[in-house]
C-alpha cells in the first residue's frame, strides 16, 4: 500500500501544478506586442489618436528583451491603462522581413535599426507620428525596480510633447 502511495505522490503533485498553471493562464488574458510592419499606417493612427509610438528593438532569445516584453509591456497592454497613452510595437532586430517606414518606403529591419541607432537589444524608442524621437530612449535594462518608472516617465513626456505639437 505504501508503495502505491509513493507512486501516486508525483502524479498528484504534477496534477496540482497543472491546475495552478491552468488557473493562472485563465487569469492573464493573452496579449501580444504588435510587430512593426507598416509605420506609415501606424504614423497615421498616431496622428489621428494624438498618441506617441513606442518601438522596442529586440532580438529573439534575448533574456533582457523577454523581461521588458513580459514584465513591463504586456502587463501595460493587459491593464488597458495605456490604450490612450501610447501605441506599442516591437521590431525583432534579427528579422529579415521587409517593412514600410514612416514615408511609405519599403525597407529592411536592419535599415530601420541603423536609422535609429538601435543596435543594442533591448532599445526602446518613443516617436511621434513622423518618426521623430520625443523622449530619451531606454537602452538595456539595468534594474527591474526602476525600469517601469523610467518607462512611464518617457511615455508621459512623449504624450505631453505630442499634445503640445497637436495644439500648435
N, C-alpha and C positions, 0 to 999 in steps of 0.2 A: 504494500500500500504506500509506504514512504517513497518507494521508487517511482510510482505513478505520480505522486505529488511533486517530486523533484523534477520530473519530466514536464509536468504541466506549468510550472512556475515561469519558465522563459516564454512559453506561449501566451500565458495570461499577461505577462509584462509587455510583450510585443503588442497584444491587442489593446491594452491600456494606452500605450504610446501612440498607436494608430488612431485611437479615439480622440485623444487630446490634439493630435495634429489635425485631424479632420475638423474638429470644433474650431481651432484657430484659423484654419483656411476659410471657414464659413464667416468668421468674424471680420476678416480683412477682405474687402472686395478687390477683385483683380483690377489693377491699373497698369498702364504702360506709358512710359515717356515716349511721346511721338518722335519718330526718327525724321531727320531732315531729308526732305525730298524736293520741295519746291518753296524756296524762300521768297519768291516773288508773290506767291499766293499768301504765305504767312505774313509777309510785309503788308499786304492789303488788309488782311484780317486785323493785324495790329493797329493799322492806321484807323480803320473803322471803329474798333473797340477801344482805341486810345490806351493800348497796353504795350509794355516793353516785351522783348523777346529774350528768353534765357536759352542759351545753347550750351550744353555740356559736351565738350570734345572728350571722348573716352576711347577706350580700347577693350576689345573682348579679352577675357581672362586677366583683367586688371582689378586686383582686390580693392584698391582705393576708389576706383570708379564704381565698383559694386557698392561700397559703403555710401558714397554720395547718392547714388541712384536709390538704393534700398532703404537707407536710414533717413534720407532727407527729401529727395524729390518725390518719390512715390507716396510717402505719408502726406506731403503737402498736397499732392493731387487728390488723394483719398479724402482729405479733410473738407475739400470744397472751398476752403477759405482763400485759395489763391486763384480761383477761376476768373475773378475780375481784377486780378493784380498783375498777372504775368502769363505769357504763353511759354510753356516749357517744351524744349526739343533736345534731342541727343543726336550727335553725329559720331559714329564709330570711325576713328582715325584709320583703322585697318580695313575699312570698307573700300571696295573697288567700284561702287555704284556711282552713276552719274547723278547729279542733282542740278536744280535750277537755282541760280543766285538771285539776289535782290533785283538785278537788272534784267532778269529773264534769260541770261546766258547759261547754256548747259556746260557744267564744269565737273571736275572730279572732286572727291572729298579732299584729296591732298592739296588741290589748289585753294580750297576754302581754308584749310588748316594753315597754309602758308600765308594767306591773306590776313588771317587773324593772329598769326604768330602763336599758334596753339599746339605746338609740337609735344608738349608735356601733358600727360593724362593723369588725372582729370584736370581740364581747364574749363571754367565756367565763365562765359561772357554774357553781357547784358546789352542788348542792342535796341535801337529804335526801328521804325518801320522801313528805313532805308539801309539798315545795316551798320549804322554808326554806333560806336560804343558809348554807353550812357553812364556807367559806373565802373569802379575798379574791379577788374576781373579777379576771380579766385583761382589760384593755381595750386594744385595738390590739396592735401588735407593734413594739417599738422595735428589738430586735436578735435575730436568729435564734440567735446564740451562747448567749444566756441563757434564751430562751423555753422550751426543753424542761425546763430545771431549774425554772423558775417553775411550769410545768405539773405536773411531778412532785411538787413541794412541796405544791401546792394539792390534788392528788389524795390524797397521803399524809395531809395534815391532815384532809381530808374523810372519808376512810376511817376514820381514828382516831376522829373525832367520831361517826360512825355506829356504830362498835363500842362506844364509851362509852355512847351513848344506848341501844343494844340491851342492854347489860349491867345497866342500871339498872332 
